Amino acid sequence: MYVAHLSLHDFRSYASAEVELEPGVTAFIGRNGQGKTNLVEAIDYLSRLASHRVASDAPLVRAGAEQAVVRAAVVRDGRTAVLEIELNPGKSNRARVNRSPLPRARDLVGLVRTVVFSPEDLTLVKGDPSDRRRFLDDLLVLRAPRIASVRADYDRVLRQRNSLLKTAGAARRGSSSQESALSTLGVWDAHLARTGAELLAERIALVEALRPYVGKAYETVARGATRDDAEIDYKPSFELGGRTERADLTEALLAEVERRRNDELDRGISLVGPHRDELALSLGHGPDDPFGTPRSSATQGKRLPVKGYASHGESWSFALALRLASYDLLRADGDDPILILDDVFAELDTERRAQLAELVAGAEQVLVTAAVAADVPAALAGARFAVGNGEVVREL
């Protein structure tokens, strides 16, 4: 799979841009703020209908414009499809395939697959649990696009249920006009358990599938590490007792919701479900960190959470391992995703630059952004574009 042509209209800094691409490595070189990341961000947006840089669509539309359009010709197994998304902040986005409208924009998700490496990846390790949940859900959707609907349904149920909990909590404190909320809460409990169990089952299965790839990737990118050093575990918001089947999880969620009823009414928020879960990251610590710095006796030989205990080098290595593991898992599914390395080499030392470049050089399409050409390792030789002053020019 690769993108053969990218068209942008009023996307980020571009009033218009047309870029011809090809399989193999393509590097976009330009100073910061010139728009090189905007190009790869647009391709990634087509994959997930989300940006790896911002949480909403509004910043993606060029200042002064009402909408933006991203269009790409994608080649898969020798056949070309034109994918298009029209971004309308404050309104519904619209998607098309080969100029034909799709019923819902999210039907576009998964038709092109991307894996992005970027400086923001450190949030996978150092950020909030929501960042790691988003990582899992984005990967789930790429593997099985139907999960986008499951996630949307769960979010809708959660919003409605939280609203009812606030109303019901007020009713319990004496607002009799709101008492009907208590009678309808049970209906939303059932919805939460049903959609939550489906999402929970999918996440648990994904972590099991991803685990060996994470260990292998960490061994590759961290100096002196073994594949047993890095570990990931799914930590639900309550004890599952080994249950992983959807029907059992539905029953368990309902039981836990009933058990926590008073707490939820007091706080006016849902305290049980996938939105409260965590992807736990841990490391087995040897005598030195990946840069050869000796550790204190308090951490040597122990398995500890990455967040709060890992060095900066270990954190970066773990973040890279999560992305590499995602790429390897998607490849194992039978599809070669498009790899995007967004300004990532500037954050790595020379040895890890070379290691990462060698690992990804064989991908069907690799898109690289860098401030200076020297940041791109020799193993990623290929087409190069100079990006600056609103123009994207291929170098001869």
C-alpha positions as CSV (number, residue, x, y, z in Angstrom):
1,M,0.0,0.0,0.0
2,Y,1.3,3.5,-0.9
3,V,0.0,7.0,-1.6
4,A,0.7,7.9,-5.3
5,H,-0.7,11.5,-5.2
6,L,-1.6,13.9,-2.4
7,S,-3.9,16.9,-3.0
8,L,-4.5,19.6,-0.3
9,H,-6.9,22.5,-0.4
10,D,-7.0,24.9,2.5
11,F,-5.4,22.3,4.8
12,R,-3.2,23.9,7.5
13,S,-0.7,26.3,5.8
14,Y,-1.6,25.2,2.2
15,A,-4.1,27.0,0.1
16,S,-3.3,24.3,-2.5
17,A,-0.7,21.6,-2.9
18,E,-0.2,18.8,-5.4
19,V,2.5,16.2,-4.6
20,E,3.4,13.2,-6.7
21,L,4.7,10.3,-4.5
22,E,6.0,6.8,-5.2
23,P,6.8,3.6,-3.2
24,G,10.0,3.6,-1.1
25,V,11.4,6.4,0.9
26,T,10.4,10.1,0.4
27,A,11.9,12.8,2.6
28,F,10.4,16.3,3.1
29,I,13.1,18.7,4.1
30,G,12.5,22.2,5.4
31,R,12.9,24.5,8.4
32,N,10.5,24.3,11.2
33,G,7.2,26.1,10.4
34,Q,7.5,25.6,6.7
35,G,4.7,23.0,6.4
36,K,6.6,19.7,6.0
37,T,4.7,18.0,8.8
38,N,1.4,19.3,7.4
39,L,1.9,17.0,4.4
40,V,2.3,13.8,6.4
41,E,-0.3,14.8,8.9
42,A,-2.8,15.0,6.0
43,I,-2.1,11.4,5.0
44,D,-2.3,10.2,8.6
45,Y,-5.6,12.0,8.9
46,L,-7.1,10.0,6.0
47,S,-6.1,6.9,7.9
48,R,-7.7,7.6,11.3
49,L,-9.7,10.8,10.8
50,A,-7.7,12.3,13.6
51,S,-4.4,14.3,13.9
52,H,-1.4,13.1,15.8
53,R,-0.8,16.8,16.7
54,V,-4.1,18.4,17.8
55,A,-7.3,17.1,19.3
56,S,-9.8,18.9,17.1
57,D,-10.3,19.6,13.4
58,A,-10.4,23.4,13.6
59,P,-6.6,24.0,13.5
60,L,-6.4,21.8,10.3
61,V,-8.4,24.4,8.3
62,R,-6.3,27.2,6.9
63,A,-6.9,30.6,8.6
64,G,-9.7,32.4,6.8
65,A,-11.1,29.3,5.0
66,E,-14.4,27.6,5.9
67,Q,-13.4,24.0,5.1
68,A,-10.4,21.9,4.1
69,V,-10.1,19.0,1.6
70,V,-7.5,16.2,1.7
71,R,-7.5,13.9,-1.3
72,A,-5.1,11.0,-2.0
73,A,-4.7,8.4,-4.7
74,V,-3.9,5.2,-2.8
75,V,-2.5,2.1,-4.5
76,R,-3.2,-1.3,-3.0
77,D,-2.5,-4.6,-4.7
78,G,-2.0,-2.8,-8.0
79,R,-5.4,-1.1,-7.9
80,T,-5.9,2.7,-7.2
81,A,-8.6,4.3,-5.2
82,V,-9.0,8.1,-4.6
83,L,-9.9,8.8,-1.0
84,E,-11.2,12.2,0.1
85,I,-12.2,13.9,3.3
86,E,-13.8,17.3,3.5
87,L,-13.3,18.9,6.9
88,N,-16.1,21.2,8.1
89,P,-15.3,22.4,11.7
90,G,-18.6,22.7,13.7
91,K,-20.4,20.6,11.1
92,S,-20.2,17.0,9.8
93,N,-17.2,16.1,7.8
94,R,-17.9,14.4,4.4
95,A,-15.9,11.5,2.9
96,R,-15.8,10.2,-0.7
97,V,-14.2,7.2,-2.4
98,N,-13.6,7.5,-6.1
99,R,-15.8,10.7,-6.0
100,S,-18.7,8.7,-4.5
101,P,-20.0,10.0,-1.1
102,L,-19.8,7.6,1.8
103,P,-22.8,7.4,4.2
104,R,-20.6,8.4,7.2
105,A,-17.1,10.0,7.3
106,R,-15.9,7.3,9.6
107,D,-16.4,4.7,6.8
108,L,-13.2,6.0,5.4
109,V,-11.2,4.8,8.4
110,G,-8.8,1.9,7.7
111,L,-8.9,2.1,3.9
112,V,-5.4,3.5,4.2
113,R,-3.2,2.4,7.1
114,T,-0.5,4.6,8.6
115,V,1.9,4.2,11.6
116,V,3.4,7.5,12.7
117,F,6.6,8.1,14.7
118,S,6.8,11.6,16.1
119,P,8.2,13.6,19.1
120,E,4.7,13.5,20.5
121,D,5.2,9.7,21.0
122,L,6.7,10.4,24.4
123,T,3.1,10.9,25.7
124,L,2.5,7.2,25.2
125,V,4.9,6.7,28.0
126,K,4.8,9.8,30.1
127,G,1.3,11.1,29.4
128,D,-2.1,10.3,30.9
129,P,-3.8,6.9,30.7
130,S,-6.1,8.5,28.0
131,D,-3.1,8.7,25.7
132,R,-2.4,5.0,26.0
133,R,-6.1,4.1,25.6
134,R,-6.2,6.2,22.4
135,F,-3.1,4.3,21.1
136,L,-4.9,1.0,21.6
137,D,-8.2,2.2,20.1
138,D,-6.5,3.7,17.0
139,L,-4.7,0.5,16.4
140,L,-7.9,-1.5,16.9
141,V,-9.7,0.6,14.3
142,L,-6.8,0.2,11.8
143,R,-7.1,-3.6,12.2
144,A,-10.9,-3.8,12.3
145,P,-12.6,-0.6,11.1
146,R,-15.9,-1.6,12.6
147,I,-14.4,-0.8,16.0
148,A,-14.8,2.9,15.1
149,S,-18.6,2.4,15.4
150,V,-18.2,0.5,18.7
151,R,-16.1,3.3,20.1
152,A,-18.4,6.0,18.9
153,D,-21.4,4.1,20.4
154,Y,-19.6,3.7,23.7
155,D,-18.7,7.4,23.8
156,R,-22.3,8.4,23.1
157,V,-23.6,6.1,25.8
158,L,-21.0,7.4,28.3
159,R,-22.0,11.0,27.7
160,Q,-25.7,10.2,28.1
161,R,-25.1,8.1,31.2
162,N,-23.0,10.8,32.8
163,S,-25.7,13.3,32.2
164,L,-28.2,11.0,33.9
165,L,-25.9,10.4,36.8
166,K,-25.7,14.1,37.5
167,T,-29.5,14.5,37.2
168,A,-30.1,11.4,39.4
169,G,-27.6,12.6,42.0
170,A,-29.5,15.8,42.2
171,A,-32.8,13.9,42.5
172,R,-31.4,11.9,45.4
173,R,-30.5,15.1,47.2
174,G,-34.1,16.3,47.1
175,S,-34.8,17.6,43.6
176,S,-38.0,15.6,43.1
177,S,-38.7,16.9,39.6
178,Q,-35.6,15.0,38.4
179,E,-36.5,11.6,39.9
180,S,-37.4,10.1,36.5
181,A,-33.7,10.0,35.7
182,L,-33.2,7.1,38.2
183,S,-35.7,5.0,36.4
184,T,-34.0,5.4,33.0
185,L,-30.5,4.9,34.4
186,G,-30.8,1.1,34.3
187,V,-31.4,1.2,30.5
188,W,-28.1,3.1,30.0
189,D,-26.4,0.7,32.4
190,A,-27.2,-2.1,30.0
191,H,-26.0,0.0,27.0
192,L,-22.8,0.8,28.8
193,A,-22.2,-2.9,29.7
194,R,-22.9,-4.1,26.2
195,T,-20.8,-1.6,24.3
196,G,-18.1,-1.5,27.0
197,A,-17.7,-5.3,27.0
198,E,-17.2,-5.3,23.3
199,L,-14.5,-2.6,23.4
200,L,-12.9,-4.3,26.5
201,A,-12.7,-7.7,24.8
202,E,-11.1,-6.2,21.7
203,R,-8.5,-4.3,23.8
204,I,-7.6,-7.3,25.8
205,A,-7.1,-9.4,22.7
206,L,-5.1,-6.7,21.1
207,V,-2.7,-6.4,24.0
208,E,-2.1,-10.1,23.9
209,A,-1.4,-10.0,20.2
210,L,0.9,-6.9,20.6
211,R,2.9,-8.1,23.6
212,P,5.5,-10.3,21.8
213,Y,6.1,-7.6,19.2
214,V,6.7,-5.0,21.9
215,G,9.4,-7.1,23.5
216,K,11.1,-7.8,20.2
217,A,11.0,-4.2,19.2
218,Y,12.4,-3.0,22.5
219,E,15.3,-5.5,22.3
220,T,16.1,-3.9,18.9
221,V,16.0,-0.2,19.8
222,A,17.4,-0.3,23.4
223,R,21.1,-0.9,23.9
224,G,21.8,-4.2,25.7
225,A,18.1,-5.0,26.2
226,T,16.4,-8.4,25.8
227,R,12.9,-9.1,24.6
228,D,11.9,-9.9,28.1
229,D,12.7,-6.5,29.4
230,A,9.7,-4.6,28.1
231,E,6.2,-5.7,29.1
232,I,2.7,-4.4,28.5
233,D,-0.4,-5.4,30.4
234,Y,-4.1,-4.3,30.2
235,K,-5.4,-3.0,33.5
236,P,-9.2,-2.7,33.6
237,S,-11.0,-0.5,36.1
238,F,-12.1,-3.5,38.2
239,E,-11.0,-7.1,38.7
240,L,-12.2,-9.4,35.8
241,G,-11.2,-12.7,37.4
242,G,-9.7,-14.0,34.2
243,R,-12.9,-13.4,32.1
244,T,-12.3,-12.4,28.5
245,E,-15.5,-13.5,26.7
246,R,-17.8,-10.7,25.7
247,A,-20.9,-12.2,27.5
248,D,-19.0,-12.7,30.7
249,L,-17.6,-9.2,30.5
250,T,-21.0,-7.7,30.0
251,E,-22.3,-9.5,33.1
252,A,-19.2,-8.4,35.0
253,L,-19.6,-4.7,34.0
254,L,-23.2,-4.7,35.0
255,A,-22.4,-6.2,38.4
256,E,-19.6,-3.7,39.0
257,V,-21.9,-0.8,38.0
258,E,-24.5,-1.9,40.5
259,R,-21.8,-2.2,43.2
260,R,-20.5,1.3,42.5
261,R,-23.9,2.9,42.1
262,N,-23.8,5.1,45.2
263,D,-20.2,6.3,44.4
264,E,-21.3,7.2,40.9
265,L,-24.4,9.1,42.0
266,D,-22.3,11.0,44.6
267,R,-19.8,12.1,42.0
268,G,-22.1,12.3,39.0
269,I,-19.8,10.4,36.7
270,S,-19.3,6.9,35.4
271,L,-16.5,5.2,37.4
272,V,-16.6,1.8,35.6
273,G,-15.8,0.9,32.1
274,P,-13.1,1.0,29.4
275,H,-12.8,4.8,29.7
276,R,-11.2,4.2,33.1
277,D,-8.7,1.5,32.0
278,E,-5.0,1.7,31.7
279,L,-2.3,0.1,29.5
280,A,0.5,-0.6,32.0
281,L,4.1,-0.3,30.7
282,S,6.9,-1.8,32.7
283,L,10.6,-2.6,32.3
284,G,13.0,-5.1,33.8
285,H,16.0,-3.0,34.9
286,G,19.6,-4.2,34.3
287,P,22.7,-2.5,35.8
288,D,22.8,0.3,33.2
289,D,20.3,2.3,31.2
290,P,20.4,2.2,27.3
291,F,23.1,4.9,27.3
292,G,25.4,3.0,29.7
293,T,24.7,5.1,32.8
294,P,24.9,2.9,35.9
295,R,21.7,2.6,37.9
296,S,21.2,2.9,41.6
297,S,21.0,-0.3,43.6
298,A,17.3,0.5,44.3
299,T,16.2,-0.2,40.7
300,Q,18.7,-2.8,39.5
301,G,17.1,-6.1,38.7
302,K,13.5,-4.9,39.4
303,R,10.5,-4.6,37.1
304,L,9.1,-1.1,37.5
305,P,6.6,1.1,35.8
306,V,8.0,3.0,32.8
307,K,6.3,6.2,33.9
308,G,8.2,7.7,36.8
309,Y,11.1,5.3,36.8
310,A,12.5,5.0,33.2
311,S,15.3,7.3,32.0
312,H,14.7,9.6,29.1
313,G,16.5,7.1,26.8
314,E,14.4,4.2,28.0
315,S,11.2,6.2,27.6
316,W,12.1,7.0,24.0
317,S,13.0,3.4,23.4
318,F,9.7,2.2,24.8
319,A,7.7,4.7,22.7
320,L,9.6,3.6,19.6
321,A,9.0,0.0,20.5
322,L,5.2,0.6,20.7
323,R,5.2,2.1,17.3
324,L,7.4,-0.6,15.7
325,A,5.2,-3.3,17.3
326,S,2.1,-1.7,15.8
327,Y,3.8,-1.7,12.4
328,D,4.8,-5.3,12.7
329,L,1.4,-6.4,13.9
330,L,-0.3,-4.7,11.0
331,R,2.1,-6.3,8.6
332,A,1.4,-9.7,10.2
333,D,-2.3,-9.0,9.3
334,G,-1.2,-9.0,5.6
335,D,-1.0,-5.2,4.9
336,D,2.1,-3.1,4.7
337,P,1.1,0.2,6.4
338,I,2.6,3.5,5.3
339,L,5.3,4.5,7.8
340,I,5.6,8.2,8.7
341,L,8.7,9.4,10.6
342,D,7.8,12.9,11.5
343,D,10.9,14.9,12.7
344,V,11.8,11.9,14.8
345,F,15.5,11.6,14.0
346,A,16.4,14.9,15.6
347,E,15.4,13.3,18.9
348,L,17.7,10.3,18.5
349,D,21.4,9.7,18.9
350,T,23.4,8.5,15.9
351,E,23.2,4.8,16.9
352,R,19.5,4.7,17.4
353,R,18.9,6.7,14.2
354,A,20.7,4.0,12.2
355,Q,18.9,1.2,14.0
356,L,15.5,2.7,13.4
357,A,16.3,3.5,9.7
358,E,17.5,-0.1,9.1
359,L,14.3,-1.5,10.7
360,V,11.9,0.5,8.5
361,A,13.9,0.9,5.3
362,G,12.1,-2.2,3.8
363,A,8.6,-0.8,4.1
364,E,6.6,-0.3,1.0
365,Q,6.4,3.4,1.6
366,V,8.3,5.5,4.2
367,L,7.6,9.3,4.5
368,V,10.2,11.3,6.5
369,T,10.2,14.9,7.6
370,A,13.4,16.6,8.8
371,A,14.7,20.1,9.3
372,V,18.0,19.4,7.6
373,A,18.9,16.7,5.1
374,A,21.8,15.5,7.4
375,D,19.2,14.2,9.9
376,V,18.0,11.6,7.5
377,P,20.1,8.4,7.8
378,A,21.8,7.0,4.7
379,A,19.7,3.9,4.9
380,L,16.7,6.0,4.0
381,A,18.0,7.3,0.7
382,G,15.2,8.1,-1.8
383,A,13.1,10.9,-3.2
384,R,13.5,14.3,-1.6
385,F,11.3,17.4,-1.6
386,A,12.3,20.8,-0.4
387,V,9.5,22.5,1.6
388,G,9.4,26.2,2.1
389,N,7.5,29.4,1.3
390,G,4.3,27.4,0.7
391,E,5.9,25.3,-2.0
392,V,6.8,21.6,-2.2
393,V,9.5,21.0,-4.8
394,R,11.1,17.7,-5.7
395,E,14.9,17.8,-5.8
396,L,16.6,16.4,-8.8
